[in-house]
Amino acid sequence: MSPIRILGLSAYYHDSAACLLVDDQIVAAAQEERFSRKKHDEGFPAQAVEYCLKQAGIGRHEVDFVGFYEKPLVKFDRLLESYIASAPRGLRSYLMAMPMWLGHKLWLADEIRSKLGIDKDVLFGDHHESHAASAFYPSPFEEAAVLTIDGVGEWTTSSVAHGTGAGLSMLREMRFPHSVGLLYSAFTYFTGFKVNEGEYKIMGLAPYGEPTYVAAIRDHLVDIHDDGSIKLNLDYFEFVHGLTMTGSGFERLFGGPRREPDAPVTQREMDLARSVQDITEEVMLRMANTAHSETGSRRLCLAGGVALNCVGNGRLLREGPFDEIWIQPAAGDAGGALGVAYALRHKYLGKPRVSAEATGAWQPRTNGGGHGTPPEYADAMQGSLLGPAYSDSDIAAWLQTNHVEAERMDRCALPARIAGLIAAGNVIGLFQGRMEFGPRALGCRSIIADARSTDMQSVLNLKIKFRESFRPFAPAVLREHVADWFEFDAESPYMLLVAEVAPSRRVPPPVGAEALWGIEKLKVARSTIPAVTHVDDSARIQTVRRVDNPLYYDIIRAFYDLTGCPVIVNTSFNVKDEPIVCTPDDAYQCFMKTGMDVLVMESFVLTKRRVQDENNTHTTQEHR
Ligand SMILES: [Fe+2]
């Protein structure tokens, strides 16, 4: 029987993406921004589609079905109804939105067919069903509760579903304008950050603040019901009918106008961040309780933009009713491309899901447990390494064409060499394997460094990323050692769970540290891995298994053998406001314009100035 090839697409809002599902196998998935080099690119994902087809070795006419992640006509209906309900107040935003809708969104099926150059029916999924499908079908669970939370899809802003085998029943929903994601985005806007982009900054800022505005938010802005549903007081929000998220109501309630994007962050912004983070976590916990009682499941799958709130996810795991949580790594709208492809396969075509009984692959497998032998599990995401890869011969050809010299290493000797360079304080650009799908770099397009270094946080921010950040960098840790270093002993392969550094690894802050303010607090060593420890002793953990990413694992393992520390810094291979690198050329350009010391591209090692390894023996040529 010939395989069924389903192309899933998400586009025209933010983070456009394409995904190709061939039977039950995700053959390829990628965000358009990585190819177009336009961050959060919302255009048609033409280059991502090209890549997916090339990866599968098929032509566009060999695609059997095309799915789009949401229903544009229903979304249009929401826009129209919202305008009518608030008319004439929303006239300006309505008139501004119309050209885009009339230009292509309403005729999307024709547009997609013409852009793809194929004459196939396009099936339109439901936005939250696409999120739910992206959370459940590739998860390691045969049965699970599914929770989706974001800003808004067509009408839905949050949903509870139940997945069993190939079935996915949507059970409950919350509807626009009542939305946790939009509440969080309103505070993102009011504290001077970019909506749909700066939400993670609020999460990083929260530990510096006090929850002084929680009462004001609860009294004036939002009613939180026992089941986790919320009701926003629309007198305070402008997003239904205006061109901004908040207006004069917020200014009155929070003591003045919003912070201008270039103005300094003050204690008010920190307290607002902490307050809205606390409220969001409470809502997430209540929603999880509802998902648990509705389904009776012990397992939870999560997706939607709010599922990228890894601090909230960490609390769900610690305090919520579920034994296990699996979060779709592309939890935002890019993951909708994957979700609609899965929904099309199982719900529309009625194809069975590969079951635990059939393969033994879906269920977590216990191999004895105990220290050093965590249970194995398998999801269908392949480590979320679903993008393009470049072989040694591709890299060699690129180096030759561009007259760039590099040292070719024996693959067996490479991990120890890189570990030595990290231990000696070098910052390494690591370009290997298939590019990650989703917003996090997971060791294939990553910058890695020594987590034990007290100044690495500043070095990375100022010399490499060209930014000041309230967030520390994230740790990548060998899975079998995670419980020795963090208050955590579970899987976090996609860096979407936050937990505290283990008390045994913490150090008391020096005298006078309590007087420090704002970002200065982050420069105080709070643990033996200060580069990855936040001011509240928390860390955004990536657990690493060899089966998911062999070279990455071997590097951390070699670093552990050398230093006794199984933790390194992992941050995305890009600079501020640019997408993560995709090609050897992107990687080299980023390497050359930053203070990075070493670039590793598969087996090739490039250094731009004299670098030393742990034994002070190695020097290499100048590249600048
Ligand atoms: Fe969404």
Boltz pocket constraint, residues with backbone or C-beta under 6 A from the ligand:
constraints:
  - pocket:
      binder: B
      contacts: [[A, 127], [A, 131], [A, 150], [A, 151], [A, 152], [A, 153], [A, 304], [A, 305], [A, 331], [A, 332], [A, 333]]
      max_distance: 6.0
